[in-house]
Every structure is written in C-alpha cells, then in structure tokens.
Amino acid sequence: MIVYNVTVSIDESVHEEWIKWMVREHIPEVMATGLFLENRFCKIIGQEEGGKSYSIQYLAETEEKYNAYLENHAQELQAKHIEKFNGKFGAFRTLLDVIHIMQLEKK
C-alpha cells in the first residue's frame, strides 16, 4: 500500500471556499480516477500564520497505480487547483510506503 500525501497551507481569505471545493470537486475527481482505494482530508493541528494547513491522503494499492495517477491525471487536476486558488496556497507532496496497519476490534 502507498499513501500519496498532499500538504496544503491555504490563505484565510479563501479558506472556506477551498474546503467546499476540495470536498465537492477536487477529491471526488481524484477518486474518480479509480486509482485510489480511499482518502482522508485532515486539518493539521498547530499554530499557523496567515493560513490553515491540511493533509489530504490518498491510499493506492500499488506504486504502479500511484504512477498511473501521476502520468495520466495529476497535471490536469493540479492545474485546476492552481487556476482556482493561484497565489493563495502553498503545497508539497510526499509518498509513503505503508509498512503495517492495525485496526482495533470494537466490542
């Protein structure tokens, strides 16, 4: 399993609009590629100056599926984000190799 993590710091002036756009448009478009199994949209807790920070995580079954996303979809989807929020965000991406997942049983 591979986690594709996108960390975004978004300007306060577009914060609410950005969250709605991410939830209603961007994340569904990424998931519609069929290359990710699930996603998480998380607010990063901590002090922030001039913006709020988020981590958007997408779980891919294999690195090949992640690479297919990069080759066939990433550029177009990232361009939409830049067009809509240009100059109002900073972002960086990381790729994580999942070593172990443990789920607690509910009683």
N, C-alpha and C positions, 0 to 999 in steps of 0.2 A: 504494500500500500504506500502511496505517495500523497503527501499533503502539499498543495500549492497554496502558499500563504501570501496574501497581498495586504500590506500595512499601509493605511492611508491616514494622513492628517488633513482634515478638512476645515476650511475657514468658517468661522462662526456665522458670517453673513449669508452663507448658503447651506448651512448645516442641516436644517430641517428638510429643505428641498432635496438635498443629496441623499438623505436616508430614504425618503419616499422613492426616489428614482432608483436607488440600489435595490430596494425590496420589490418594487413593482416591475422594473425593467431590466436592469443590468444583471443581477444574479439569476433571474429566470432565463435570460438569454444565454448565459454561460452554461447553466444546467441543461438547456435545450440542445446543446451540442451532443449530449449523450455520452460524454467522455468522463463525467464525474458521477460518483455514487451519491454523495451528499455534500452539504455545505454548512458552515457556521458563520454567522455575522456577529462579531463580538466588539463591544466597546472596551478600549484599553483604559484601565483604571489608573489614575495618577494625575499629577499636576500637568497642566497644559497651558501654553502661552499662545494666545491668538487663534486657537483652533481646538478641535477634538480629534482624538485618534481612534482608529478602528482596525481590527484584523478580520479579514474575510478569508475563510479557509475552505478549500475545495478538496475533497478526497477522491483520488483516482486509484483505480485498481492496480495499474501498472505505470511505469515510467513511459512506456510507449504511448499510452493513452494521453498522458500529460504532453508528450512531444507532439502528438497529433493535434492537440488543442493549440499549442504554440504555432505550429505550421499552418493550420487551416482557419483559426478563429481569433486568436489573441490580438493580432494587429488591428483588425476591424473593430473589435469590441473596445479595445483601449482607446482607439481614435474617437469613438463616440463619447467616452468619458472625458477625454481631453477637450473635445469640441464643446461639450455642455458646461464644464467646470474649469476651463483653462485659467491658470493663474490663481486658482482658489484651493489648490491641494498640492500635497507632496505625497509620493508613493514609492515604496520599494517592495520587491518581491523576493521570496525565499522558497526553496524547495526542501521539504523534509521527508526523510525516509522513516516510515513507521516501523519501529522495532517490536513493540508489544502493545496490545490493547487488553485491558482487563475491565470487565463490567461486574459490578456488584449485583448479586441476586436480591431482588425485592422480596420482602417477607409479607 
